[in-house]
Amino acid sequence: MVLVFYWGSWCPACNTEIGKSANNYSKFNEMNPNILTINTDAPKGVKKIKEKTHTLFHVLINEDNKVIQSYEVTTKKRRFKDIPAFFADKNAGSYAMPSVFIIDSDGIIRYSYLGKSFMDWSSNEHIIQELKELHES
């Protein structure tokens, strides 16, 4: 399983990265992982990001923040100085930093990446390489 955490459909950087992942769907699919993208958006945001990015991945909502808290990827958006004012005006509380976890069939985390800002993402190439190595082992 691959878990990808991001802020929401209103975040241009998130849309770009989710779109890049959607464009690499066939490469991801070769290893047959279950890919789940998780955000703190409202339900209408999920539809919006799926339409924007044409993703075939499952997009899940974490409105209560329990999943992002359990993976310790939670941040308060207003704490980051590198966030444009547009984002700082949002009223929601916690968000997930761009993060990726690859979890094997035994539930063991085999790879994790936690971005340092909303612009810091693990590359698709690196995630695909990690999946290949896990698939071959």
C-alpha positions in Angstrom: 0.0 0.0 0.0 1.1 3.5 -0.7 -0.3 6.3 1.4 0.1 9.9 0.0 -0.8 12.7 2.3 -1.5 16.3 1.1 -3.3 19.4 2.1 -6.3 19.6 -0.3 -7.7 20.4 -3.7 -7.2 24.2 -3.1 -3.4 23.8 -2.9 -1.8 24.4 -6.3 1.4 22.5 -5.4 -0.7 19.5 -4.2 -2.7 19.5 -7.4 0.5 19.5 -9.5 2.1 16.6 -7.6 -1.1 14.5 -7.5 -1.3 15.2 -11.3 2.2 14.0 -11.8 1.4 10.8 -9.9 -1.7 10.3 -12.0 0.4 10.7 -15.2 2.6 7.9 -13.8 -0.3 5.6 -13.0 0.7 2.8 -15.4 4.2 2.7 -13.9 2.8 2.5 -10.4 0.2 -0.1 -11.5 2.9 -2.5 -12.7 3.6 -3.3 -9.1 -0.1 -3.5 -8.3 0.0 -1.3 -5.1 -3.1 0.0 -3.4 -2.5 3.7 -3.6 -4.5 6.0 -1.3 -4.2 9.7 -1.3 -5.4 11.3 1.9 -6.3 15.0 2.5 -8.2 17.1 5.0 -10.5 18.6 2.3 -14.3 18.6 2.3 -16.0 15.9 0.1 -16.4 18.4 -2.7 -12.7 18.9 -2.7 -12.1 15.2 -3.5 -14.3 15.4 -6.6 -12.5 18.6 -7.6 -9.0 17.1 -7.3 -10.0 14.0 -9.2 -11.4 16.1 -12.0 -8.3 18.4 -12.1 -5.7 15.7 -12.0 -7.6 12.9 -13.8 -6.4 10.5 -11.1 -7.5 7.0 -10.8 -6.1 6.7 -7.3 -8.5 6.6 -4.3 -8.8 10.0 -2.7 -9.8 9.8 0.9 -10.9 12.6 3.3 -9.5 12.9 6.8 -11.8 15.5 8.2 -11.3 14.5 11.8 -7.5 14.4 11.4 -7.1 11.0 13.1 -5.2 9.4 10.3 -2.8 12.3 9.8 -2.3 12.4 13.6 -1.6 8.7 13.8 1.1 9.0 11.1 2.5 12.1 12.7 2.3 14.2 9.6 0.1 16.9 11.1 1.0 20.6 10.9 -0.8 23.9 11.5 -0.7 25.7 8.2 -0.3 29.1 9.8 3.0 28.1 11.4 4.9 28.0 8.1 6.4 31.3 6.9 6.8 30.0 3.3 3.0 29.7 2.8 1.5 32.4 0.6 -1.1 34.7 2.2 -3.8 33.0 0.1 -3.3 29.8 2.1 -2.8 31.5 5.5 -6.4 32.8 5.3 -7.9 29.3 5.4 -9.8 28.6 8.6 -9.2 24.8 8.9 -7.0 23.6 11.7 -4.5 20.8 11.0 -3.1 19.7 7.6 -0.9 16.9 6.5 2.6 17.8 5.3 3.2 16.2 1.9 4.1 12.7 3.0 4.5 9.2 1.5 4.4 5.8 3.3 4.9 2.5 1.6 3.5 -0.3 3.7 4.1 -4.0 2.9 1.5 -6.7 3.1 2.5 -7.4 6.8 1.7 -3.8 7.7 5.3 -2.8 8.1 6.3 0.6 6.9 9.1 0.1 4.3 9.6 3.6 3.1 8.5 7.0 4.5 9.0 10.6 3.4 7.9 13.7 5.2 8.1 16.9 3.3 9.5 20.0 5.1 7.0 22.4 3.4 4.0 22.3 1.1 6.5 22.3 -1.9 8.6 19.4 -0.6 7.5 16.1 -2.2 9.1 12.8 -2.7 9.6 12.2 -6.5 7.4 9.7 -8.3 10.6 8.1 -9.7 11.9 7.5 -6.2 8.5 6.1 -5.0 8.4 3.8 -8.0 12.0 2.6 -7.4 11.1 1.9 -3.7 8.0 -0.1 -4.9 10.1 -2.1 -7.4 12.7 -3.0 -4.7 9.9 -4.1 -2.3 8.2 -6.0 -5.1 11.4 -7.9 -6.1 12.3 -8.8 -2.5 
